[in-house]
Amino acid sequence: MSLSEYENFVYGATFADQDDPVKNWLEIHDQQQKLVDWLAGKKEVVVRGPNADLTLSIDGRTFINSDGKQNMPSGEIFTSPVEDSANGWVNYDYPAIRGGREVEGVRLEFKDGKVVKASATKNEEYLLSQLELDEGASILGEFAIGTNYGIQKFTKSILFDEKIGGTMHMAVGNGFPEAGGQNKSVLHWDFICGMQNDSEILVDGELLYKNGEFQIAI
């Protein structure tokens, strides 16, 4: 993007291009809080689609409302799954950036919360090395859904990219104590997966999310 295009991108991502950005963020808070409240007390998450077939437990865990107070841009709800609960696989169709390196075509397979098989079409050796940094590096530490539909371009900046509306992201490594996470690691690496096409997220058997949009009445 040109400087002018990038300015517009940043303004759109933060609602600074709107007449009352504070009002917009307060509305985002209210919308996301309804989702967080709905998720309270739920137990199982199932993700299905061409890029994912995964189950995990959120039993006893809390979703956090990321609404711009601590992080800008913002727009996500996230939690730390039960550490030994993730089973299945995900193909992450966005590049993962870490340490100045771009890892593409990442596929992670989980068993009992831990990555048991990992591959990438670019920089696979680096991916594998990071998953071996310590005992907790290969444990799933975060599950999140991006809710900022003002962000629709991938820019290789995770602060923006993980919030893209219509995506989910998952991080291996360190969990969030405020969400109930117990995993500890020097690593916290986010991987992003598009959910816009033939994809759904079910919670305790109820359809929460389909093709990039929330389905429950909020």
Backbone torsions as a table, in degrees:
resi	resn	phi	psi	omega
1	MET	NA	149.5	171.3
2	SER	-72.4	168.9	178.6
3	LEU	-58.1	-42.7	-179.7
4	SER	-64.3	-42.0	179.0
5	GLU	-65.0	-38.8	-179.3
6	TYR	-70.1	-36.8	174.1
7	GLU	-56.2	-47.5	-179.4
8	ASN	-63.9	-37.4	177.8
9	PHE	-61.8	-47.8	-179.2
10	VAL	-65.4	-44.2	179.2
11	TYR	-60.5	-41.3	179.4
12	GLY	-66.7	-37.0	-178.9
13	ALA	-69.3	-26.3	-177.1
14	THR	-106.8	1.1	-176.3
15	PHE	65.5	16.0	177.8
16	ALA	-70.7	-9.2	176.8
17	ASP	-90.0	0.8	-179.7
18	GLN	-96.5	163.5	-178.2
19	ASP	-64.8	-35.2	-177.4
20	ASP	-138.2	81.1	-178.2
21	PRO	-58.1	-36.7	-179.9
22	VAL	-61.2	-42.9	178.0
23	LYS	-60.8	-42.0	178.7
24	ASN	-60.0	-43.5	-179.4
25	TRP	-70.2	-33.4	175.5
26	LEU	-65.5	-36.0	176.7
27	GLU	-67.5	-40.2	175.9
28	ILE	-59.9	-44.2	177.9
29	HIS	-56.5	-48.1	-176.5
30	ASP	-63.8	-42.9	-179.8
31	GLN	-63.7	-45.7	-178.1
32	GLN	-69.9	-32.4	179.6
33	GLN	-65.1	-34.0	176.4
34	LYS	-64.0	-37.8	176.6
35	LEU	-66.9	-45.2	179.2
36	VAL	-59.9	-43.3	179.5
37	ASP	-63.8	-39.6	179.7
38	TRP	-64.8	-35.9	-177.8
39	LEU	-77.4	-17.4	-178.0
40	ALA	-59.7	129.7	178.1
41	GLY	84.6	-4.7	177.7
42	LYS	-75.2	163.9	-170.6
43	LYS	-120.6	-44.2	-171.0
44	GLU	-126.8	137.0	175.6
45	VAL	-114.5	132.9	175.0
46	VAL	-123.0	126.9	178.4
47	VAL	-113.3	125.1	-178.7
48	ARG	-132.6	143.3	177.0
49	GLY	164.3	-178.6	-179.8
50	PRO	-63.7	-20.4	-178.7
51	ASN	-109.1	3.2	-175.5
52	ALA	-159.1	144.5	168.1
53	ASP	-146.8	93.5	-167.7
54	LEU	-142.8	140.2	170.0
55	THR	-124.2	147.5	176.7
56	LEU	-155.3	160.6	-179.0
57	SER	-103.5	138.2	172.3
58	ILE	-119.1	20.4	-178.2
59	ASP	-61.6	119.7	-179.7
60	GLY	81.1	3.1	-179.3
61	ARG	-101.2	157.8	-177.6
62	THR	-115.7	135.9	171.4
63	PHE	-85.0	139.1	-179.7
64	ILE	-100.0	136.7	178.2
65	ASN	-91.0	101.5	178.8
66	SER	-90.7	98.2	-166.8
67	ASP	-120.8	19.5	174.8
68	GLY	100.9	-4.6	-177.6
69	LYS	-75.4	-33.9	-176.5
70	GLN	-115.6	-4.7	-167.8
71	ASN	-155.2	127.0	-179.6
72	MET	-138.8	124.5	4.4
73	PRO	-74.4	164.2	179.8
74	SER	-131.9	-165.8	-178.4
75	GLY	116.2	74.2	174.4
76	GLU	-164.0	159.6	165.8
77	ILE	-121.1	137.4	-174.0
78	PHE	-147.5	159.0	176.2
79	THR	-150.8	175.2	170.5
80	SER	-109.9	116.6	-179.4
81	PRO	-66.3	162.5	171.9
82	VAL	-57.3	129.4	-163.9
83	GLU	-61.1	-29.9	-176.9
84	ASP	-107.1	24.5	-168.6
85	SER	-105.8	-21.4	-172.9
86	ALA	-73.7	127.7	176.1
87	ASN	-138.7	131.8	-179.9
88	GLY	131.4	-155.6	-176.0
89	TRP	-144.7	157.2	174.8
90	VAL	-141.5	133.9	168.6
91	ASN	-101.1	117.3	-177.4
92	TYR	-91.7	115.0	-172.2
93	ASP	-91.4	3.9	170.6
94	TYR	-107.1	142.3	175.5
95	PRO	-60.9	146.6	176.8
96	ALA	-104.5	124.4	-175.7
97	ILE	-107.4	129.2	176.0
98	ARG	-158.3	137.2	176.7
99	GLY	57.6	31.8	-179.7
100	GLY	76.8	8.6	-178.9
101	ARG	-114.6	145.4	-179.3
102	GLU	-110.2	117.6	-179.1
103	VAL	-108.3	121.6	-174.2
104	GLU	-113.7	156.6	175.4
105	GLY	62.1	40.3	-176.7
106	VAL	-74.1	133.2	171.4
107	ARG	-128.5	126.3	178.5
108	LEU	-120.5	133.9	175.3
109	GLU	-114.0	130.1	-175.9
110	PHE	-111.6	142.5	169.9
111	LYS	-139.1	121.8	-179.3
112	ASP	52.7	42.6	173.7
113	GLY	88.7	-10.5	-172.8
114	LYS	-114.5	144.4	174.5
115	VAL	-69.5	119.3	179.1
116	VAL	-106.7	-14.5	176.2
117	LYS	-151.7	132.6	-179.1
118	ALA	-138.2	141.3	177.7
119	SER	-148.8	161.6	177.5
120	ALA	-154.3	152.0	178.1
121	THR	-85.0	-15.3	177.8
122	LYS	-143.1	131.5	179.3
123	ASN	60.5	41.0	179.1
124	GLU	-62.7	-38.8	-178.6
125	GLU	-59.9	-38.7	178.2
126	TYR	-66.9	-42.8	176.9
127	LEU	-55.2	-49.4	-177.6
128	LEU	-63.9	-36.8	-179.5
129	SER	-66.0	-35.7	-179.8
130	GLN	-71.8	-33.6	179.0
131	LEU	-70.6	-11.7	179.8
132	GLU	-107.7	12.5	-176.7
133	LEU	-60.9	-39.3	176.8
134	ASP	-159.9	-178.5	-173.7
135	GLU	-62.9	-32.0	-177.0
136	GLY	-92.3	-2.8	-173.0
137	ALA	-66.9	-27.2	-177.6
138	SER	-99.1	9.0	177.8
139	ILE	-92.9	140.6	178.2
140	LEU	-70.6	117.1	-175.7
141	GLY	-105.8	-13.6	-178.3
142	GLU	-151.3	142.1	168.7
143	PHE	-130.2	128.9	-172.7
144	ALA	-148.9	156.7	176.0
145	ILE	-124.1	124.8	176.9
146	GLY	-75.7	135.5	-174.3
147	THR	-124.6	5.0	-175.9
148	ASN	-93.1	96.9	-177.6
149	TYR	-80.5	0.4	170.4
150	GLY	-78.8	-11.4	177.3
151	ILE	-107.8	112.3	-179.7
152	GLN	-129.2	10.3	177.4
153	LYS	-123.5	136.6	175.6
154	PHE	-84.6	123.5	-173.1
155	THR	-121.8	7.3	-179.7
156	LYS	66.5	20.6	172.5
157	SER	-117.6	109.7	-171.7
158	ILE	-61.8	-28.1	178.9
159	LEU	-57.9	-35.7	176.5
160	PHE	-89.5	-47.6	-167.3
161	ASP	-63.1	-37.3	-177.5
162	GLU	-69.7	-13.0	-179.0
163	LYS	-95.0	-4.4	-174.1
164	ILE	-52.0	123.5	177.1
165	GLY	-62.1	133.2	-178.0
166	GLY	95.4	9.8	177.9
167	THR	-126.0	162.1	165.7
168	MET	-120.7	157.1	171.7
169	HIS	-138.9	153.1	-178.4
170	MET	-136.0	141.4	179.9
171	ALA	-118.6	136.1	169.1
172	VAL	-91.1	148.0	177.9
173	GLY	107.2	-143.2	-169.4
174	ASN	-58.2	135.8	177.8
175	GLY	-95.1	-177.9	-177.8
176	PHE	-109.3	109.0	179.3
177	PRO	-57.4	-34.4	-178.8
178	GLU	-66.3	-18.2	176.4
179	ALA	-99.2	-1.6	-177.0
180	GLY	100.3	0.8	-178.3
181	GLY	-66.6	140.8	-178.1
182	GLN	-117.3	-12.9	-177.0
183	ASN	-72.1	139.7	179.9
184	LYS	-124.3	136.6	179.8
185	SER	-164.6	156.5	171.7
186	VAL	-74.4	-14.7	-177.3
187	LEU	-97.5	138.2	162.9
188	HIS	-144.9	101.3	-171.3
189	TRP	-123.0	118.7	-178.0
190	ASP	-87.3	138.8	175.3
191	PHE	-126.0	133.3	-171.5
192	ILE	-109.6	138.6	-179.5
193	CYS	-131.9	127.3	176.3
194	GLY	-70.7	139.9	-177.2
195	MET	-123.8	20.4	-172.6
196	GLN	-79.7	-20.5	-171.8
197	ASN	-122.7	119.3	174.2
198	ASP	50.7	38.4	-176.2
199	SER	-126.6	149.2	-179.7
200	GLU	-150.8	156.2	173.9
201	ILE	-125.3	123.0	177.2
202	LEU	-110.5	141.6	177.9
203	VAL	-125.3	119.0	-174.8
204	ASP	49.4	39.7	176.8
205	GLY	83.0	-4.4	-178.5
206	GLU	-102.6	137.0	-176.6
207	LEU	-72.3	111.6	177.6
208	LEU	-89.9	-36.3	-163.5
209	TYR	-152.4	134.6	179.7
210	LYS	-146.9	129.1	176.4
211	ASN	49.9	43.9	174.1
212	GLY	84.6	8.0	-178.5
213	GLU	-134.9	142.4	175.6
214	PHE	-71.4	142.0	-174.0
215	GLN	-108.9	-17.1	-178.3
216	ILE	-78.7	153.9	179.9
217	ALA	-78.7	115.5	176.6
218	ILE	-124.2	NA	NA
